[in-house]
């Protein structure tokens, strides 16, 4: 019983510290606390989201995706949403940097988040830039 109480205290401390550092835009400090909280409670989608968000802020794309894929106890919809958000953030970062590779990521984000307007908007913009205006037009008609 004492061990369970200690475990619960550790979980609450890790959750609160990860939230605190996340709110204060210190992702590198939020990550270890969020990882500990997710280890202690794998079904905590909010803390997993904090962990993924911290990795995304640091542009640690593989770590963010890996955290989602390793997570146990989250629904398929939550997993799909988080993976879509990681792909979208990665595509936006590549697009802003004028780097290649944004289009496949934007497509992956759109497939995971078909009702999320920013995913459709970025995909359509990248399709236009890659001289695929007809596909962009069809996408926008389909979405709106």
C-alpha positions as CSV (number, residue, x, y, z in Angstrom):
1,X,0.0,0.0,0.0
2,X,2.9,2.4,0.8
3,X,4.6,1.4,-2.5
4,X,1.4,2.3,-4.4
5,X,1.2,5.6,-2.7
6,X,4.8,6.3,-3.5
7,X,4.2,5.4,-7.1
8,X,1.1,7.7,-7.3
9,X,3.2,10.5,-5.8
10,X,5.9,10.0,-8.4
11,X,3.4,10.0,-11.2
12,X,1.7,13.3,-10.0
13,X,5.1,14.9,-9.6
14,X,6.3,13.9,-13.0
15,X,3.0,15.0,-14.6
16,X,3.0,18.4,-12.9
17,X,6.7,19.0,-13.7
18,X,6.2,18.1,-17.4
19,X,3.2,20.4,-17.6
20,X,5.0,23.2,-15.9
21,X,8.0,23.0,-18.2
22,X,5.8,22.6,-21.2
23,X,3.8,25.7,-20.3
24,X,7.0,27.7,-19.8
25,X,8.4,26.7,-23.2
26,X,11.2,24.5,-21.8
27,X,10.7,21.3,-23.8
28,X,14.1,19.9,-23.0
29,X,13.2,20.0,-19.3
30,X,9.6,18.7,-19.9
31,X,10.8,15.5,-21.7
32,X,12.4,13.5,-18.9
33,X,9.4,14.2,-16.6
34,X,6.9,13.4,-19.3
35,X,8.8,10.1,-20.1
36,X,8.7,9.1,-16.5
37,X,4.9,9.9,-16.2
38,X,4.2,7.9,-19.4
39,X,6.2,5.0,-18.0
40,X,4.3,5.1,-14.7
41,X,0.9,5.5,-16.5
42,X,1.0,4.4,-20.1
43,X,-2.8,5.2,-20.6
44,X,-2.3,8.9,-19.8
45,X,-2.9,10.5,-23.3
46,X,-2.4,14.1,-22.0
47,X,1.1,13.4,-20.7
48,X,1.9,11.5,-23.9
49,X,0.7,14.6,-25.8
50,X,3.0,16.8,-23.7
51,X,5.9,14.4,-24.4
52,X,5.2,14.5,-28.2
53,X,4.8,18.2,-28.2
54,X,8.1,18.7,-26.4
55,X,9.9,16.6,-29.0
56,X,8.2,18.4,-31.8
57,X,9.2,21.8,-30.4
58,X,12.8,20.6,-30.4
59,X,12.3,19.2,-33.9
60,X,13.0,15.7,-32.7
61,X,10.7,14.1,-35.3
62,X,11.8,10.5,-34.9
63,X,11.6,10.7,-31.1
64,X,8.1,12.2,-31.2
65,X,6.9,9.5,-33.6
66,X,8.6,6.8,-31.6
67,X,7.0,8.0,-28.4
68,X,3.6,7.6,-30.0
69,X,4.3,4.2,-31.5
70,X,5.7,2.9,-28.1
71,X,2.7,4.2,-26.2
72,X,0.4,1.5,-24.7
73,X,-3.1,2.0,-23.7
74,X,-4.1,4.9,-26.1
75,X,-6.8,4.5,-28.6
76,X,-6.2,4.0,-32.3
77,X,-7.8,7.5,-32.9
78,X,-5.5,9.1,-30.4
79,X,-2.5,7.4,-32.0
80,X,-3.6,8.5,-35.4
81,X,-4.2,12.0,-34.3
82,X,-0.7,12.3,-32.6
83,X,1.1,10.8,-35.6
84,X,-0.8,13.2,-37.9
85,X,0.2,16.2,-35.8
86,X,3.9,15.1,-35.8
87,X,3.8,14.7,-39.6
88,X,2.1,18.1,-40.1
89,X,4.6,19.9,-37.8
90,X,7.5,18.2,-39.6
91,X,6.0,19.2,-43.1
92,X,5.4,22.8,-41.9
93,X,9.0,23.0,-40.7
94,X,10.4,21.7,-44.0
95,X,8.2,24.0,-46.0
96,X,9.2,27.0,-44.0
97,X,12.8,26.1,-44.5
98,X,12.2,25.6,-48.3
99,X,13.5,22.1,-47.8
100,X,12.5,19.1,-49.9
101,X,10.4,16.3,-48.4
102,X,7.5,18.3,-47.1
103,X,4.9,17.0,-49.7
104,X,5.0,13.3,-48.6
105,X,4.8,14.4,-44.9
106,X,1.9,16.8,-45.6
107,X,0.1,13.9,-47.5
108,X,0.7,11.6,-44.5
109,X,-0.7,14.3,-42.1
110,X,-3.7,14.8,-44.3
111,X,-4.5,11.1,-44.5
112,X,-4.3,10.8,-40.7
113,X,-6.2,14.1,-40.2
114,X,-8.6,14.5,-43.1
115,X,-10.9,16.9,-41.2
116,X,-8.1,19.1,-40.0
117,X,-8.1,22.3,-42.2
118,X,-4.4,23.1,-41.6
119,X,-3.4,19.7,-43.0
120,X,-5.5,20.2,-46.1
121,X,-4.3,23.8,-46.6
122,X,-0.6,22.8,-46.3
123,X,-1.1,19.9,-48.7
124,X,-2.9,22.0,-51.2
125,X,-0.2,24.7,-51.1
126,X,2.5,22.1,-51.6
127,X,0.7,20.5,-54.5
128,X,0.4,23.9,-56.2
129,X,4.1,24.6,-55.6
130,X,4.9,21.2,-57.2
131,X,2.9,22.0,-60.3
132,X,0.0,19.8,-59.3
133,X,-2.7,22.4,-59.4
134,X,-5.5,20.0,-60.4
135,X,-4.9,17.8,-57.4
136,X,-4.8,20.8,-55.2
137,X,-8.1,22.1,-56.6
138,X,-9.8,18.7,-56.2
139,X,-8.5,18.5,-52.6
140,X,-9.9,21.9,-51.7
141,X,-13.2,21.1,-53.3
142,X,-13.4,17.8,-51.4
143,X,-12.5,19.4,-48.1
144,X,-14.8,22.4,-48.4
